[in-house]
Amino acid sequence: MSQRTSSKGSRRASDRRQATRHPIEITLEVTVGREMLILATTNLSRLGTFLQRAIPYPVGTKVGLRVLLPDEAPPIVCSGEVANVPNAKSTGMGIKFTDIAEQDQQRIDIFARALV
């Protein structure tokens, strides 16, 4: 089966994904410089998340993250980067985790699988 491509020749985003995205709404603390925002996710994977109702930062913006899973463990503290902004008329942005411990990625996977 051949890969679908856009007019620019790149694969669709859903085909490029390397990890399953789970439709989960949890709270994240996002820090950019001295600004700290509390935002909710629309989905979460071991490699990143999409933040809803956020006024997006430009693609490539580095962010600090605290992922607040509703378990008894401490928050996951990691770094990320704005990977995509769907369009200028909507709010929200995709964040790619850039510095996250493997054990924290596993925690996200275990948490997400328990919900489905």
N, C-alpha and C positions, 0 to 999 in steps of 0.2 A: 504494500500500500504506500502510495507516495504522500509526502508531507504537503499540506496546503501552505501556500505562501501568499503574502500580500503583494500589492503592485510594486512594492520596493524590494521584494524577493526575500524578506525575512519571514521566519515562521511565526504563526499566531502565538500570542502570549500563552494561551492554554497549552499549546504544544511544547513551548520552551520550558515550562515549569519542571523543576527537578524534585519537587516535594508536593504532597497532597495538601491542598488548602482546605481547612475545616471551617465551616460557617459558625464561628463562635464570637460572641460579643463579650469581651472582657475589657478591663480598664488598663490603660498604659499611661505612664508619665513620660512625656517627651520633652527633652531639653535641647534647645538650640541657643548657644551662647548663654546669656543670662535669663532667657525666657523659658519658663516651664509651663507646659500645658497638660491637662488631664483629658485624655481622649478615649474613645471606645473603638474597638476593632469591629470589622465586619467579617473578617476571616483571619486565620492564623495558620502558619505552617512552621516547620523547624527552620526554615530559611528566611521567613519574613511575614509581613502582615499588611493588611489594608486598613487605614484609619478613616473612619467616616466622619462627616461633618467638620472636617479640619480644613482651614484655609491653607492650601498647599504651599509648601516651600518649593523652590526650584529643584528640578532633578539634579542630583549630585550633592545636595545639602547634607552635611554630616549631622547626625542627631545622637543624643544619649537617650537610652530607654530603660525604664523599669517596668517589667511585665508583671502584673499583679494577678497571678493565678489564684483561684479561690481554694487553695489547699493550705495546709499548715506550714508549708516550707516558706523560706524567705523569698522576696521578689527576685526575679531574674534581672540582673543588671548587665546590659550589653550596649554595644554601639550599632548604629545603622546608618543607612544612606537613603535618601529619597530616590526611589528607582523609577517611579512613574507617576504621572498626574494625568488622569483620564482626559480631561479637557478643561478649557478655561471657564466654562459656564457651570461646572459642578464643583462641589467640595469633596475633599478626600484625597488621599495619596497613598501610594504603595511604598512600603519601607522594606529594604533588604537588610537583614542582619549582617554586619560586617565583622563583628568581633563578639562571638558568643561561644561559651564553653560547650563542648560536646554533651556533657551531662545535662546542661540546660536545654539543649535541643531535644534530648531524650525525654526530659520532663514535659516539654510541650507536646511531643508525640503521644506520650502515655496519657496525658490529660485529655487531649483531643479525641483519641480513640475511645476513651471511657465514656464520652458523651454521645457517640454514635451507635 
